[in-house]
Amino acid sequence: MEYLLLLIFIGAISIYVRQLYQRYFADFRKEISELLAKKNAELISIKTPKSEDWINGPFDKEPKIKINVVTVNNEALTQTKYKIIKVKTPKSTATETWWVQISLTYFMSPEFKFLKQNS
């Protein structure tokens, strides 16, 4: 019985540490590269958007402070990250700028949404 409780405790701690890593330290370069390879595109560079980047961004800028209340639809358990990537596609010789919205929810895999930057 003690071994079962210990095993459950270690499993819970490992899931929690993985979630903390994804929320605060992961850059998702590997996952983005794999998703782009499926779209026949190549990742050139990746960066986090700054204030001036949001002017031409396809997503609405989120407020710096966001107060969440636990709701039924898990919105409070979801964190959203944004990345700007330079991509080279076989159709064009020049690089294109895309934005990636990464939605992180506890106990779920990250979700990625790709949009091209507005002109």
Residue pairs with C-beta under 8 A, 6 or more apart in sequence:
15 107
19 104
19 106
19 107
22 104
22 110
23 79
23 104
27 46
27 83
28 81
28 83
28 100
28 102
28 110
28 112
29 43
29 46
31 110
31 112
32 43
32 46
32 83
32 85
32 100
32 112
33 43
35 112
35 114
36 42
36 43
36 85
36 87
39 89
39 114
40 89
40 90
41 87
41 88
41 89
41 90
42 87
42 88
42 89
43 85
43 86
43 87
44 85
44 86
44 87
44 88
44 95
45 85
45 86
46 83
46 84
46 85
46 86
47 83
47 84
47 85
48 82
48 83
48 84
49 57
49 82
49 83
49 84
49 99
53 84
54 61
56 117
56 118
56 119
57 82
57 99
57 117
57 118
58 99
58 115
58 116
58 117
58 118
59 82
59 99
59 101
59 115
62 80
68 75
68 76
69 76
70 76
70 77
74 105
77 105
77 106
78 103
78 104
78 105
79 103
79 104
79 105
80 101
80 102
80 103
80 104
81 101
81 102
81 104
82 99
82 100
82 101
82 102
83 99
83 100
83 102
84 97
84 98
84 99
84 100
84 117
85 97
85 98
85 99
85 100
86 95
86 96
86 97
86 98
87 95
87 96
87 97
87 98
88 95
88 96
89 96
96 116
96 117
97 116
97 117
98 114
98 115
98 116
98 117
99 114
99 115
99 116
99 117
100 112
100 113
100 114
101 112
101 113
101 115
102 110
102 111
102 112
103 110
103 111
103 113
104 110
105 111
